[in-house]
Amino acid sequence: MFEEVKKILAKQLRISEDMITLESRILEDLGADSLNIMMLLMTIEEDYGIVIPDQELVTFKTVGDVVKYLDAQKN
C-alpha cells in the first residue's frame, strides 16, 4: 500500500517519489496543504472503494499513518 500512496502523493504534489518515506510528515516535509490531503483521500477512496471518515483525516500526520489506516481497512 505504501507504494500506491507514494505514487499518488508524488503525482499530486509534483515531487519525486524518492522524497517520500513512511516517516514523511505530509504537511511539513512534503509541503502539502489541506486541499492536497483531501485530493489524496478522494483518489484513494475512488481507487480502493473505501470511505474515509472525516474524523480520521485529522489523525493523518505522516505517510505511514495513511498507509496503516488503509492496511487496516483491507483486513
N, CA, C, O and CB atoms as a CASP TS submission, in Angstrom:
PFRMAT TS
TARGET T0000
AUTHOR 0000-0000-0000
METHOD Language model
MODEL 1
PARENT N/A
ATOM      1  N   MET     1       0.822  -1.192   0.000  1.00  0.00           N
ATOM      2  CA  MET     1       0.000   0.000   0.000  1.00  0.00           C
ATOM      3  C   MET     1       0.870   1.261   0.000  1.00  0.00           C
ATOM      4  O   MET     1       0.478   2.285  -0.559  1.00  0.00           O
ATOM      5  CB  MET     1      -0.937  -0.005   1.209  1.00  0.00           C
ATOM      6  N   PHE     2       2.050   1.188   0.626  1.00  0.00           N
ATOM      7  CA  PHE     2       2.933   2.357   0.670  1.00  0.00           C
ATOM      8  C   PHE     2       3.286   2.833  -0.734  1.00  0.00           C
ATOM      9  O   PHE     2       3.275   4.033  -1.009  1.00  0.00           O
ATOM     10  CB  PHE     2       4.212   2.031   1.449  1.00  0.00           C
ATOM     11  N   GLU     3       3.595   1.905  -1.607  1.00  0.00           N
ATOM     12  CA  GLU     3       3.979   2.287  -2.977  1.00  0.00           C
ATOM     13  C   GLU     3       2.849   3.030  -3.685  1.00  0.00           C
ATOM     14  O   GLU     3       3.095   3.996  -4.407  1.00  0.00           O
ATOM     15  CB  GLU     3       4.373   1.042  -3.789  1.00  0.00           C
ATOM     16  N   GLU     4       1.616   2.582  -3.481  1.00  0.00           N
ATOM     17  CA  GLU     4       0.472   3.231  -4.123  1.00  0.00           C
ATOM     18  C   GLU     4       0.274   4.647  -3.579  1.00  0.00           C
ATOM     19  O   GLU     4       0.065   5.585  -4.347  1.00  0.00           O
ATOM     20  CB  GLU     4      -0.806   2.398  -3.913  1.00  0.00           C
ATOM     21  N   VAL     5       0.339   4.798  -2.259  1.00  0.00           N
ATOM     22  CA  VAL     5       0.177   6.116  -1.649  1.00  0.00           C
ATOM     23  C   VAL     5       1.311   7.035  -2.093  1.00  0.00           C
ATOM     24  O   VAL     5       1.090   8.212  -2.379  1.00  0.00           O
ATOM     25  CB  VAL     5       0.140   6.006  -0.105  1.00  0.00           C
ATOM     26  N   LYS     6       2.507   6.497  -2.146  1.00  0.00           N
ATOM     27  CA  LYS     6       3.673   7.285  -2.564  1.00  0.00           C
ATOM     28  C   LYS     6       3.499   7.811  -3.987  1.00  0.00           C
ATOM     29  O   LYS     6       3.803   8.972  -4.262  1.00  0.00           O
ATOM     30  CB  LYS     6       4.955   6.439  -2.469  1.00  0.00           C
ATOM     31  N   LYS     7       3.013   6.965  -4.887  1.00  0.00           N
ATOM     32  CA  LYS     7       2.796   7.390  -6.279  1.00  0.00           C
ATOM     33  C   LYS     7       1.747   8.488  -6.374  1.00  0.00           C
ATOM     34  O   LYS     7       1.922   9.465  -7.102  1.00  0.00           O
ATOM     35  CB  LYS     7       2.372   6.200  -7.138  1.00  0.00           C
ATOM     36  N   ILE     8       0.659   8.321  -5.635  1.00  0.00           N
ATOM     37  CA  ILE     8      -0.403   9.328  -5.660  1.00  0.00           C
ATOM     38  C   ILE     8       0.118  10.665  -5.125  1.00  0.00           C
ATOM     39  O   ILE     8      -0.115  11.712  -5.730  1.00  0.00           O
ATOM     40  CB  ILE     8      -1.621   8.855  -4.832  1.00  0.00           C
ATOM     41  N   LEU     9       0.818  10.626  -3.996  1.00  0.00           N
ATOM     42  CA  LEU     9       1.349  11.856  -3.408  1.00  0.00           C
ATOM     43  C   LEU     9       2.354  12.537  -4.329  1.00  0.00           C
ATOM     44  O   LEU     9       2.305  13.753  -4.514  1.00  0.00           O
ATOM     45  CB  LEU     9       2.000  11.557  -2.068  1.00  0.00           C
ATOM     46  N   ALA    10       3.257  11.761  -4.901  1.00  0.00           N
ATOM     47  CA  ALA    10       4.269  12.328  -5.789  1.00  0.00           C
ATOM     48  C   ALA    10       3.623  13.024  -6.981  1.00  0.00           C
ATOM     49  O   ALA    10       4.043  14.110  -7.379  1.00  0.00           O
ATOM     50  CB  ALA    10       5.228  11.235  -6.272  1.00  0.00           C
ATOM     51  N   LYS    11       2.612  12.398  -7.539  1.00  0.00           N
ATOM     52  CA  LYS    11       1.925  12.989  -8.691  1.00  0.00           C
ATOM     53  C   LYS    11       1.189  14.261  -8.279  1.00  0.00           C
ATOM     54  O   LYS    11       1.299  15.282  -8.959  1.00  0.00           O
ATOM     55  CB  LYS    11       0.938  11.979  -9.311  1.00  0.00           C
ATOM     56  N   GLN    12       0.448  14.216  -7.186  1.00  0.00           N
ATOM     57  CA  GLN    12      -0.343  15.372  -6.764  1.00  0.00           C
ATOM     58  C   GLN    12       0.521  16.548  -6.321  1.00  0.00           C
ATOM     59  O   GLN    12       0.189  17.706  -6.574  1.00  0.00           O
ATOM     60  CB  GLN    12      -1.270  14.976  -5.640  1.00  0.00           C
ATOM     61  N   LEU    13       1.621  16.242  -5.665  1.00  0.00           N
ATOM     62  CA  LEU    13       2.479  17.310  -5.124  1.00  0.00           C
ATOM     63  C   LEU    13       3.600  17.695  -6.080  1.00  0.00           C
ATOM     64  O   LEU    13       4.349  18.640  -5.834  1.00  0.00           O
ATOM     65  CB  LEU    13       3.076  16.879  -3.794  1.00  0.00           C
ATOM     66  N   ARG    14       3.702  16.946  -7.174  1.00  0.00           N
ATOM     67  CA  ARG    14       4.747  17.186  -8.174  1.00  0.00           C
ATOM     68  C   ARG    14       6.144  17.128  -7.545  1.00  0.00           C
ATOM     69  O   ARG    14       6.973  18.020  -7.725  1.00  0.00           O
ATOM     70  CB  ARG    14       4.532  18.551  -8.852  1.00  0.00           C
ATOM     71  N   ILE    15       6.362  16.052  -6.809  1.00  0.00           N
ATOM     72  CA  ILE    15       7.666  15.822  -6.192  1.00  0.00           C
ATOM     73  C   ILE    15       8.134  14.418  -6.556  1.00  0.00           C
ATOM     74  O   ILE    15       7.356  13.596  -7.038  1.00  0.00           O
ATOM     75  CB  ILE    15       7.599  16.006  -4.641  1.00  0.00           C
ATOM     76  N   SER    16       9.411  14.156  -6.319  1.00  0.00           N
ATOM     77  CA  SER    16       9.974  12.849  -6.592  1.00  0.00           C
ATOM     78  C   SER    16       9.500  11.827  -5.564  1.00  0.00           C
ATOM     79  O   SER    16       9.397  12.131  -4.375  1.00  0.00           O
ATOM     80  CB  SER    16      11.497  12.921  -6.607  1.00  0.00           C
ATOM     81  N   GLU    17       9.214  10.625  -6.028  1.00  0.00           N
ATOM     82  CA  GLU    17       8.833   9.553  -5.093  1.00  0.00           C
ATOM     83  C   GLU    17       9.942   9.294  -4.089  1.00  0.00           C
ATOM     84  O   GLU    17       9.676   8.850  -2.973  1.00  0.00           O
ATOM     85  CB  GLU    17       8.504   8.256  -5.856  1.00  0.00           C
ATOM     86  N   ASP    18      11.189   9.569  -4.474  1.00  0.00           N
ATOM     87  CA  ASP    18      12.323   9.343  -3.582  1.00  0.00           C
ATOM     88  C   ASP    18      12.261  10.211  -2.324  1.00  0.00           C
ATOM     89  O   ASP    18      12.881   9.887  -1.311  1.00  0.00           O
ATOM     90  CB  ASP    18      13.617   9.610  -4.322  1.00  0.00           C
ATOM     91  N   MET    19      11.519  11.299  -2.390  1.00  0.00           N
ATOM     92  CA  MET    19      11.400  12.205  -1.233  1.00  0.00           C
ATOM     93  C   MET    19      10.424  11.684  -0.189  1.00  0.00           C
ATOM     94  O   MET    19      10.375  12.203   0.926  1.00  0.00           O
ATOM     95  CB  MET    19      10.957  13.585  -1.692  1.00  0.00           C
ATOM     96  N   ILE    20       9.650  10.668  -0.536  1.00  0.00           N
ATOM     97  CA  ILE    20       8.554  10.223   0.324  1.00  0.00           C
ATOM     98  C   ILE    20       8.932   8.942   1.053  1.00  0.00           C
ATOM     99  O   ILE    20       9.282   7.935   0.437  1.00  0.00           O
ATOM    100  CB  ILE    20       7.273  10.009  -0.498  1.00  0.00           C
ATOM    101  N   THR    21       8.854   9.002   2.391  1.00  0.00           N
ATOM    102  CA  THR    21       9.083   7.825   3.223  1.00  0.00           C
ATOM    103  C   THR    21       7.859   7.638   4.118  1.00  0.00           C
ATOM    104  O   THR    21       6.979   8.498   4.162  1.00  0.00           O
ATOM    105  CB  THR    21      10.398   7.972   4.077  1.00  0.00           C
ATOM    106  N   LEU    22       7.809   6.531   4.818  1.00  0.00           N
ATOM    107  CA  LEU    22       6.711   6.309   5.761  1.00  0.00           C
ATOM    108  C   LEU    22       6.707   7.361   6.864  1.00  0.00           C
ATOM    109  O   LEU    22       5.653   7.697   7.404  1.00  0.00           O
ATOM    110  CB  LEU    22       6.810   4.911   6.373  1.00  0.00           C
ATOM    111  N   GLU    23       7.885   7.876   7.197  1.00  0.00           N
ATOM    112  CA  GLU    23       8.011   8.860   8.270  1.00  0.00           C
ATOM    113  C   GLU    23       7.761  10.281   7.788  1.00  0.00           C
ATOM    114  O   GLU    23       7.682  11.193   8.611  1.00  0.00           O
ATOM    115  CB  GLU    23       9.382   8.772   8.892  1.00  0.00           C
ATOM    116  N   SER    24       7.634  10.501   6.489  1.00  0.00           N
ATOM    117  CA  SER    24       7.438  11.852   5.960  1.00  0.00           C
ATOM    118  C   SER    24       6.157  12.452   6.514  1.00  0.00           C
ATOM    119  O   SER    24       5.088  11.844   6.454  1.00  0.00           O
ATOM    120  CB  SER    24       7.398  11.837   4.419  1.00  0.00           C
ATOM    121  N   ARG    25       6.287  13.664   7.059  1.00  0.00           N
ATOM    122  CA  ARG    25       5.106  14.391   7.524  1.00  0.00           C
ATOM    123  C   ARG    25       4.477  15.054   6.301  1.00  0.00           C
ATOM    124  O   ARG    25       5.137  15.780   5.559  1.00  0.00           O
ATOM    125  CB  ARG    25       5.473  15.459   8.639  1.00  0.00           C
ATOM    126  N   ILE    26       3.210  14.790   6.114  1.00  0.00           N
ATOM    127  CA  ILE    26       2.537  15.203   4.883  1.00  0.00           C
ATOM    128  C   ILE    26       2.563  16.719   4.710  1.00  0.00           C
ATOM    129  O   ILE    26       2.855  17.207   3.618  1.00  0.00           O
ATOM    130  CB  ILE    26       1.096  14.705   4.877  1.00  0.00           C
ATOM    131  N   LEU    27       2.268  17.454   5.746  1.00  0.00           N
ATOM    132  CA  LEU    27       2.234  18.915   5.645  1.00  0.00           C
ATOM    133  C   LEU    27       3.635  19.521   5.697  1.00  0.00           C
ATOM    134  O   LEU    27       4.026  20.276   4.807  1.00  0.00           O
ATOM    135  CB  LEU    27       1.377  19.498   6.763  1.00  0.00           C
ATOM    136  N   GLU    28       4.380  19.189   6.737  1.00  0.00           N
ATOM    137  CA  GLU    28       5.658  19.835   6.971  1.00  0.00           C
ATOM    138  C   GLU    28       6.753  19.399   6.005  1.00  0.00           C
ATOM    139  O   GLU    28       7.453  20.243   5.445  1.00  0.00           O
ATOM    140  CB  GLU    28       6.096  19.568   8.363  1.00  0.00           C
ATOM    141  N   ASP    29       6.909  18.091   5.804  1.00  0.00           N
ATOM    142  CA  ASP    29       8.014  17.585   4.992  1.00  0.00           C
ATOM    143  C   ASP    29       7.724  17.609   3.491  1.00  0.00           C
ATOM    144  O   ASP    29       8.614  17.882   2.685  1.00  0.00           O
ATOM    145  CB  ASP    29       8.344  16.182   5.413  1.00  0.00           C
ATOM    146  N   LEU    30       6.480  17.322   3.125  1.00  0.00           N
ATOM    147  CA  LEU    30       6.152  17.206   1.708  1.00  0.00           C
ATOM    148  C   LEU    30       5.525  18.474   1.130  1.00  0.00           C
ATOM    149  O   LEU    30       5.353  18.593  -0.083  1.00  0.00           O
ATOM    150  CB  LEU    30       5.218  16.046   1.500  1.00  0.00           C
ATOM    151  N   GLY    31       5.189  19.411   1.998  1.00  0.00           N
ATOM    152  CA  GLY    31       4.650  20.682   1.536  1.00  0.00           C
ATOM    153  C   GLY    31       3.201  20.643   1.077  1.00  0.00           C
ATOM    154  O   GLY    31       2.755  21.517   0.334  1.00  0.00           O
ATOM    155  N   ALA    32       2.473  19.639   1.517  1.00  0.00           N
ATOM    156  CA  ALA    32       1.057  19.535   1.148  1.00  0.00           C
ATOM    157  C   ALA    32       0.243  20.542   1.943  1.00  0.00           C
ATOM    158  O   ALA    32       0.653  20.997   3.011  1.00  0.00           O
ATOM    159  CB  ALA    32       0.525  18.099   1.389  1.00  0.00           C
ATOM    160  N   ASP    33      -0.917  20.879   1.402  1.00  0.00           N
ATOM    161  CA  ASP    33      -1.860  21.687   2.161  1.00  0.00           C
ATOM    162  C   ASP    33      -3.138  20.864   2.339  1.00  0.00           C
ATOM    163  O   ASP    33      -3.214  19.717   1.897  1.00  0.00           O
ATOM    164  CB  ASP    33      -2.154  23.059   1.441  1.00  0.00           C
ATOM    165  N   SER    34      -4.121  21.449   2.979  1.00  0.00           N
ATOM    166  CA  SER    34      -5.339  20.687   3.271  1.00  0.00           C
ATOM    167  C   SER    34      -6.046  20.236   1.999  1.00  0.00           C
ATOM    168  O   SER    34      -6.652  19.165   1.982  1.00  0.00           O
ATOM    169  CB  SER    34      -6.290  21.521   4.118  1.00  0.00           C
ATOM    170  N   LEU    35      -5.980  21.029   0.941  1.00  0.00           N
ATOM    171  CA  LEU    35      -6.585  20.630  -0.329  1.00  0.00           C
ATOM    172  C   LEU    35      -5.872  19.416  -0.916  1.00  0.00           C
ATOM    173  O   LEU    35      -6.515  18.507  -1.442  1.00  0.00           O
ATOM    174  CB  LEU    35      -6.551  21.795  -1.327  1.00  0.00           C
ATOM    175  N   ASN    36      -4.541  19.402  -0.825  1.00  0.00           N
ATOM    176  CA  ASN    36      -3.782  18.243  -1.311  1.00  0.00           C
ATOM    177  C   ASN    36      -4.176  16.978  -0.564  1.00  0.00           C
ATOM    178  O   ASN    36      -4.304  15.907  -1.158  1.00  0.00           O
ATOM    179  CB  ASN    36      -2.274  18.486  -1.166  1.00  0.00           C
ATOM    180  N   ILE    37      -4.366  17.111   0.734  1.00  0.00           N
ATOM    181  CA  ILE    37      -4.737  15.946   1.540  1.00  0.00           C
ATOM    182  C   ILE    37      -6.123  15.447   1.136  1.00  0.00           C
ATOM    183  O   ILE    37      -6.346  14.243   1.011  1.00  0.00           O
ATOM    184  CB  ILE    37      -4.707  16.292   3.050  1.00  0.00           C
ATOM    185  N   MET    38      -7.041  16.374   0.936  1.00  0.00           N
ATOM    186  CA  MET    38      -8.392  15.983   0.508  1.00  0.00           C
ATOM    187  C   MET    38      -8.347  15.277  -0.852  1.00  0.00           C
ATOM    188  O   MET    38      -9.036  14.279  -1.059  1.00  0.00           O
ATOM    189  CB  MET    38      -9.318  17.223   0.436  1.00  0.00           C
ATOM    190  N   MET    39      -7.544  15.794  -1.767  1.00  0.00           N
ATOM    191  CA  MET    39      -7.419  15.188  -3.097  1.00  0.00           C
ATOM    192  C   MET    39      -6.815  13.783  -2.981  1.00  0.00           C
ATOM    193  O   MET    39      -7.257  12.857  -3.661  1.00  0.00           O
ATOM    194  CB  MET    39      -6.545  16.080  -4.028  1.00  0.00           C
ATOM    195  N   LEU    40      -5.818  13.632  -2.130  1.00  0.00           N
ATOM    196  CA  LEU    40      -5.206  12.323  -1.909  1.00  0.00           C
ATOM    197  C   LEU    40      -6.258  11.335  -1.420  1.00  0.00           C
ATOM    198  O   LEU    40      -6.364  10.225  -1.940  1.00  0.00           O
ATOM    199  CB  LEU    40      -4.044  12.423  -0.894  1.00  0.00           C
ATOM    200  N   LEU    41      -7.024  11.737  -0.429  1.00  0.00           N
ATOM    201  CA  LEU    41      -8.006  10.832   0.153  1.00  0.00           C
ATOM    202  C   LEU    41      -9.148  10.531  -0.816  1.00  0.00           C
ATOM    203  O   LEU    41      -9.665   9.415  -0.840  1.00  0.00           O
ATOM    204  CB  LEU    41      -8.559  11.422   1.438  1.00  0.00           C
ATOM    205  N   MET    42      -9.542  11.523  -1.614  1.00  0.00           N
ATOM    206  CA  MET    42     -10.577  11.276  -2.619  1.00  0.00           C
ATOM    207  C   MET    42     -10.089  10.267  -3.656  1.00  0.00           C
ATOM    208  O   MET    42     -10.839   9.388  -4.080  1.00  0.00           O
ATOM    209  CB  MET    42     -10.988  12.592  -3.308  1.00  0.00           C
ATOM    210  N   THR    43      -8.840  10.401  -4.056  1.00  0.00           N
ATOM    211  CA  THR    43      -8.260   9.461  -5.019  1.00  0.00           C
ATOM    212  C   THR    43      -8.228   8.058  -4.437  1.00  0.00           C
ATOM    213  O   THR    43      -8.591   7.092  -5.107  1.00  0.00           O
ATOM    214  CB  THR    43      -6.842   9.900  -5.425  1.00  0.00           C
ATOM    215  N   ILE    44      -7.793   7.949  -3.195  1.00  0.00           N
ATOM    216  CA  ILE    44      -7.733   6.640  -2.533  1.00  0.00           C
ATOM    217  C   ILE    44      -9.133   6.047  -2.411  1.00  0.00           C
ATOM    218  O   ILE    44      -9.335   4.862  -2.677  1.00  0.00           O
ATOM    219  CB  ILE    44      -7.078   6.761  -1.134  1.00  0.00           C
ATOM    220  N   GLU    45     -10.095   6.868  -2.010  1.00  0.00           N
ATOM    221  CA  GLU    45     -11.471   6.376  -1.869  1.00  0.00           C
ATOM    222  C   GLU    45     -11.996   5.850  -3.200  1.00  0.00           C
ATOM    223  O   GLU    45     -12.631   4.796  -3.245  1.00  0.00           O
ATOM    224  CB  GLU    45     -12.394   7.491  -1.341  1.00  0.00           C
ATOM    225  N   GLU    46     -11.737   6.573  -4.277  1.00  0.00           N
ATOM    226  CA  GLU    46     -12.199   6.135  -5.596  1.00  0.00           C
ATOM    227  C   GLU    46     -11.488   4.867  -6.050  1.00  0.00           C
ATOM    228  O   GLU    46     -12.123   3.922  -6.517  1.00  0.00           O
ATOM    229  CB  GLU    46     -11.986   7.240  -6.623  1.00  0.00           C
ATOM    230  N   ASP    47     -10.155   4.854  -5.907  1.00  0.00           N
ATOM    231  CA  ASP    47      -9.365   3.724  -6.399  1.00  0.00           C
ATOM    232  C   ASP    47      -9.620   2.437  -5.622  1.00  0.00           C
ATOM    233  O   ASP    47      -9.585   1.347  -6.193  1.00  0.00           O
ATOM    234  CB  ASP    47      -7.898   4.063  -6.337  1.00  0.00           C
ATOM    235  N   TYR    48      -9.880   2.563  -4.308  1.00  0.00           N
ATOM    236  CA  TYR    48      -9.985   1.369  -3.471  1.00  0.00           C
ATOM    237  C   TYR    48     -11.391   1.110  -2.952  1.00  0.00           C
ATOM    238  O   TYR    48     -11.616   0.139  -2.229  1.00  0.00           O
ATOM    239  CB  TYR    48      -9.050   1.486  -2.314  1.00  0.00           C
ATOM    240  N   GLY    49     -12.340   1.971  -3.314  1.00  0.00           N
ATOM    241  CA  GLY    49     -13.726   1.733  -2.943  1.00  0.00           C
ATOM    242  C   GLY    49     -13.991   1.771  -1.452  1.00  0.00           C
ATOM    243  O   GLY    49     -14.830   1.029  -0.940  1.00  0.00           O
ATOM    244  N   ILE    50     -13.269   2.645  -0.754  1.00  0.00           N
ATOM    245  CA  ILE    50     -13.494   2.779   0.683  1.00  0.00           C
ATOM    246  C   ILE    50     -13.909   4.216   0.983  1.00  0.00           C
ATOM    247  O   ILE    50     -13.720   5.114   0.163  1.00  0.00           O
ATOM    248  CB  ILE    50     -12.218   2.387   1.492  1.00  0.00           C
ATOM    249  N   VAL    51     -14.473   4.418   2.160  1.00  0.00           N
ATOM    250  CA  VAL    51     -14.834   5.757   2.616  1.00  0.00           C
ATOM    251  C   VAL    51     -14.008   6.046   3.861  1.00  0.00           C
ATOM    252  O   VAL    51     -13.988   5.258   4.806  1.00  0.00           O
ATOM    253  CB  VAL    51     -16.381   5.880   2.908  1.00  0.00           C
ATOM    254  N   ILE    52     -13.327   7.187   3.845  1.00  0.00           N
ATOM    255  CA  ILE    52     -12.507   7.578   4.988  1.00  0.00           C
ATOM    256  C   ILE    52     -13.267   8.655   5.761  1.00  0.00           C
ATOM    257  O   ILE    52     -13.451   9.762   5.253  1.00  0.00           O
ATOM    258  CB  ILE    52     -11.089   8.092   4.532  1.00  0.00           C
ATOM    259  N   PRO    53     -13.711   8.347   6.982  1.00  0.00           N
ATOM    260  CA  PRO    53     -14.479   9.315   7.772  1.00  0.00           C
ATOM    261  C   PRO    53     -13.660  10.576   8.076  1.00  0.00           C
ATOM    262  O   PRO    53     -12.441  10.516   8.234  1.00  0.00           O
ATOM    263  CB  PRO    53     -14.949   8.671   9.082  1.00  0.00           C
ATOM    264  N   ASP    54     -14.346  11.701   8.154  1.00  0.00           N
ATOM    265  CA  ASP    54     -13.674  12.972   8.414  1.00  0.00           C
ATOM    266  C   ASP    54     -12.857  12.952   9.704  1.00  0.00           C
ATOM    267  O   ASP    54     -11.787  13.557   9.770  1.00  0.00           O
ATOM    268  CB  ASP    54     -14.692  14.085   8.478  1.00  0.00           C
ATOM    269  N   GLN    55     -13.354  12.264  10.722  1.00  0.00           N
ATOM    270  CA  GLN    55     -12.617  12.236  11.985  1.00  0.00           C
ATOM    271  C   GLN    55     -11.276  11.519  11.855  1.00  0.00           C
ATOM    272  O   GLN    55     -10.375  11.736  12.665  1.00  0.00           O
ATOM    273  CB  GLN    55     -13.453  11.564  13.058  1.00  0.00           C
ATOM    274  N   GLU    56     -11.140  10.670  10.840  1.00  0.00           N
ATOM    275  CA  GLU    56      -9.857  10.004  10.601  1.00  0.00           C
ATOM    276  C   GLU    56      -8.849  10.953   9.960  1.00  0.00           C
ATOM    277  O   GLU    56      -7.644  10.819  10.169  1.00  0.00           O
ATOM    278  CB  GLU    56     -10.054   8.774   9.711  1.00  0.00           C
ATOM    279  N   LEU    57      -9.344  11.909   9.182  1.00  0.00           N
ATOM    280  CA  LEU    57      -8.455  12.826   8.459  1.00  0.00           C
ATOM    281  C   LEU    57      -7.493  13.531   9.391  1.00  0.00           C
ATOM    282  O   LEU    57      -6.316  13.689   9.065  1.00  0.00           O
ATOM    283  CB  LEU    57      -9.267  13.854   7.693  1.00  0.00           C
ATOM    284  N   VAL    58      -7.972  13.953  10.535  1.00  0.00           N
ATOM    285  CA  VAL    58      -7.128  14.715  11.459  1.00  0.00           C
ATOM    286  C   VAL    58      -6.032  13.857  12.089  1.00  0.00           C
ATOM    287  O   VAL    58      -5.081  14.393  12.659  1.00  0.00           O
ATOM    288  CB  VAL    58      -7.983  15.331  12.550  1.00  0.00           C
ATOM    289  N   THR    59      -6.153  12.544  11.995  1.00  0.00           N
ATOM    290  CA  THR    59      -5.135  11.676  12.576  1.00  0.00           C
ATOM    291  C   THR    59      -3.992  11.402  11.611  1.00  0.00           C
ATOM    292  O   THR    59      -2.970  10.846  12.015  1.00  0.00           O
ATOM    293  CB  THR    59      -5.757  10.371  13.012  1.00  0.00           C
ATOM    294  N   PHE    60      -4.139  11.776  10.360  1.00  0.00           N
ATOM    295  CA  PHE    60      -3.112  11.506   9.357  1.00  0.00           C
ATOM    296  C   PHE    60      -2.055  12.596   9.362  1.00  0.00           C
ATOM    297  O   PHE    60      -2.228  13.646   8.743  1.00  0.00           O
ATOM    298  CB  PHE    60      -3.737  11.385   7.964  1.00  0.00           C
ATOM    299  N   LYS    61      -0.966  12.343  10.061  1.00  0.00           N
ATOM    300  CA  LYS    61       0.144  13.302  10.111  1.00  0.00           C
ATOM    301  C   LYS    61       1.277  12.886   9.172  1.00  0.00           C
ATOM    302  O   LYS    61       1.904  13.727   8.528  1.00  0.00           O
ATOM    303  CB  LYS    61       0.674  13.430  11.550  1.00  0.00           C
ATOM    304  N   THR    62       1.529  11.572   9.103  1.00  0.00           N
ATOM    305  CA  THR    62       2.619  11.073   8.262  1.00  0.00           C
ATOM    306  C   THR    62       2.061  10.162   7.173  1.00  0.00           C
ATOM    307  O   THR    62       0.911   9.725   7.228  1.00  0.00           O
ATOM    308  CB  THR    62       3.668  10.317   9.114  1.00  0.00           C
ATOM    309  N   VAL    63       2.899   9.893   6.194  1.00  0.00           N
ATOM    310  CA  VAL    63       2.518   8.954   5.142  1.00  0.00           C
ATOM    311  C   VAL    63       2.218   7.592   5.769  1.00  0.00           C
ATOM    312  O   VAL    63       1.297   6.896   5.342  1.00  0.00           O
ATOM    313  CB  VAL    63       3.641   8.835   4.068  1.00  0.00           C
ATOM    314  N   GLY    64       2.994   7.220   6.775  1.00  0.00           N
ATOM    315  CA  GLY    64       2.778   5.959   7.468  1.00  0.00           C
ATOM    316  C   GLY    64       1.412   5.862   8.117  1.00  0.00           C
ATOM    317  O   GLY    64       0.818   4.785   8.159  1.00  0.00           O
ATOM    318  N   ASP    65       0.903   6.987   8.626  1.00  0.00           N
ATOM    319  CA  ASP    65      -0.436   6.998   9.227  1.00  0.00           C
ATOM    320  C   ASP    65      -1.492   6.615   8.188  1.00  0.00           C
ATOM    321  O   ASP    65      -2.404   5.840   8.475  1.00  0.00           O
ATOM    322  CB  ASP    65      -0.753   8.391   9.824  1.00  0.00           C
ATOM    323  N   VAL    66      -1.360   7.162   6.991  1.00  0.00           N
ATOM    324  CA  VAL    66      -2.312   6.858   5.917  1.00  0.00           C
ATOM    325  C   VAL    66      -2.206   5.385   5.526  1.00  0.00           C
ATOM    326  O   VAL    66      -3.218   4.700   5.380  1.00  0.00           O
ATOM    327  CB  VAL    66      -2.057   7.765   4.682  1.00  0.00           C
ATOM    328  N   VAL    67      -0.982   4.908   5.359  1.00  0.00           N
ATOM    329  CA  VAL    67      -0.759   3.514   4.957  1.00  0.00           C
ATOM    330  C   VAL    67      -1.302   2.561   6.018  1.00  0.00           C
ATOM    331  O   VAL    67      -1.952   1.570   5.686  1.00  0.00           O
ATOM    332  CB  VAL    67       0.746   3.249   4.720  1.00  0.00           C
ATOM    333  N   LYS    68      -1.040   2.853   7.286  1.00  0.00           N
ATOM    334  CA  LYS    68      -1.516   1.990   8.377  1.00  0.00           C
ATOM    335  C   LYS    68      -3.042   1.920   8.373  1.00  0.00           C
ATOM    336  O   LYS    68      -3.613   0.843   8.543  1.00  0.00           O
ATOM    337  CB  LYS    68      -1.009   2.508   9.748  1.00  0.00           C
ATOM    338  N   TYR    69      -3.703   3.061   8.179  1.00  0.00           N
ATOM    339  CA  TYR    69      -5.165   3.091   8.138  1.00  0.00           C
ATOM    340  C   TYR    69      -5.684   2.255   6.971  1.00  0.00           C
ATOM    341  O   TYR    69      -6.618   1.469   7.132  1.00  0.00           O
ATOM    342  CB  TYR    69      -5.675   4.542   8.025  1.00  0.00           C
ATOM    343  N   LEU    70      -5.079   2.426   5.799  1.00  0.00           N
ATOM    344  CA  LEU    70      -5.543   1.694   4.615  1.00  0.00           C
ATOM    345  C   LEU    70      -5.309   0.193   4.752  1.00  0.00           C
ATOM    346  O   LEU    70      -6.145  -0.613   4.344  1.00  0.00           O
ATOM    347  CB  LEU    70      -4.838   2.216   3.363  1.00  0.00           C
ATOM    348  N   ASP    71      -4.172  -0.174   5.325  1.00  0.00           N
ATOM    349  CA  ASP    71      -3.893  -1.600   5.550  1.00  0.00           C
ATOM    350  C   ASP    71      -4.939  -2.202   6.486  1.00  0.00           C
ATOM    351  O   ASP    71      -5.372  -3.336   6.277  1.00  0.00           O
ATOM    352  CB  ASP    71      -2.472  -1.795   6.139  1.00  0.00           C
ATOM    353  N   ALA    72      -5.345  -1.464   7.506  1.00  0.00           N
ATOM    354  CA  ALA    72      -6.362  -1.950   8.449  1.00  0.00           C
ATOM    355  C   ALA    72      -7.706  -2.120   7.754  1.00  0.00           C
ATOM    356  O   ALA    72      -8.466  -3.026   8.097  1.00  0.00           O
ATOM    357  CB  ALA    72      -6.503  -0.983   9.641  1.00  0.00           C
ATOM    358  N   GLN    73      -8.008  -1.269   6.787  1.00  0.00           N
ATOM    359  CA  GLN    73      -9.279  -1.358   6.074  1.00  0.00           C
ATOM    360  C   GLN    73      -9.340  -2.560   5.141  1.00  0.00           C
ATOM    361  O   GLN    73     -10.425  -3.069   4.860  1.00  0.00           O
ATOM    362  CB  GLN    73      -9.516  -0.092   5.285  1.00  0.00           C
ATOM    363  N   LYS    74      -8.216  -3.008   4.671  1.00  0.00           N
ATOM    364  CA  LYS    74      -8.163  -4.150   3.754  1.00  0.00           C
ATOM    365  C   LYS    74      -8.437  -5.464   4.468  1.00  0.00           C
ATOM    366  O   LYS    74      -8.855  -6.438   3.843  1.00  0.00           O
ATOM    367  CB  LYS    74      -6.807  -4.211   3.069  1.00  0.00           C
ATOM    368  N   ASN    75      -8.203  -5.495   5.768  1.00  0.00           N
ATOM    369  CA  ASN    75      -8.346  -6.753   6.530  1.00  0.00           C
ATOM    370  C   ASN    75      -9.743  -6.962   7.027  1.00  0.00           C
ATOM    371  O   ASN    75     -10.022  -7.967   7.680  1.00  0.00           O
ATOM    372  CB  ASN    75      -7.401  -6.776   7.700  1.00  0.00           C
TER
END
